[in-house]
Amino acid sequence: MATKISATSMTFKTYLRISRSKSEQKGLLRTALFYFTTHLCRCQRRRIRQVSKAKRAPWYSTLPERTSASILTIMAQQKSFIKLEGRIGDLTFYKTQNGYQTREKGGVSASRIATDPKFQRTRENNAEFGRANAAAKRFRDALRAFIQLTSDAKMTNRLNSRMSRVVKADTVSDRGERQVLNENLGILNGFGFNSAASLSNTLFVKLESSIDRSTGAALVSIPALNPKVVIAKPEGATHYQFSAALASVNFHSEEAEFSFAMEESDVLPLADLGEALELAPTLAPETELPLFLAFGISFYQEVNGKHYPLNNGAYNALSIIKIDKG
């Protein structure tokens, strides 16, 4: 299909160039748009019929049981030089980071998924998926001031996936009823909030960290360092800053319940040797909630004596480095 569309596009562009009037050009564009959408609809419908005939079952029945979406889609890449955005009938045209794509609406109705015994596994998966996403959002809310130091558009999806592993680690509850249990929260340790800059590949020193539940204090010790050797600085950076955050989160209350504290170092020049530092964010003592200690390094560029975040924090590395499950 891609070869035919490409060849047609080249022929159409050649013909369009030799057209003499603007009205004729507009007419040709409308005609090309009509044939393009018609051809795409036919290809999508032919694909659905082929899958249904091969499996002798509805095409959506071939998907794994863990599918949690109530609306299923078929997606295609737009190869024509005419790029579309919007909706035409059951087709939706949209732009992503991977280019222009098209998808067709279809699938099983929500009412059938909610009542049909054949979709019992799907209902169980949906319940646990929603529970994991709610816990991940509460976790993000607790650390929001810390997370804002960096920028990663896919962080939410990655955290939802990690929290789903926490839910599935519950060996006590029945399927569909599994919860976020404190004893399984260690799965979140090492989670990086920026996939483009991991802490282990940005800062090459051994950190000493501890959490004292009785006092509510956490401690991160950073040894003396030579930034030119142990910090993988991005291009354009002139300064850096360390940050440590401590948060307690209640994943079981109906209302959001969390506490947060953060401490930051001075903004330090990358050209000078760094002295040993200690960061000690502190919460109220004797809490019974799980405690999460996060650490990160941020980069800045100095211009006329002012420090500006480098590329809006796209190179900042932030991670969970210690968890006290409570």
PyMOL commands that set and color helices and strands:
alter all, ss='L'
color gray80, all
select helices_A, chain A and resi 2-18+22-55+59-62+110-115+117-142+144-147+155-168+182-188+199-201+227-230+310-313
alter helices_A, ss='H'
color red, helices_A
select strands_A, chain A and resi 72-77+86-88+91-96+99-106+208-212+217-222+239-249+258-264+268-269+277-279+291-303+306-309+317-324
alter strands_A, ss='S'
color yellow, strands_A
deselect
rebuild
show_as cartoon
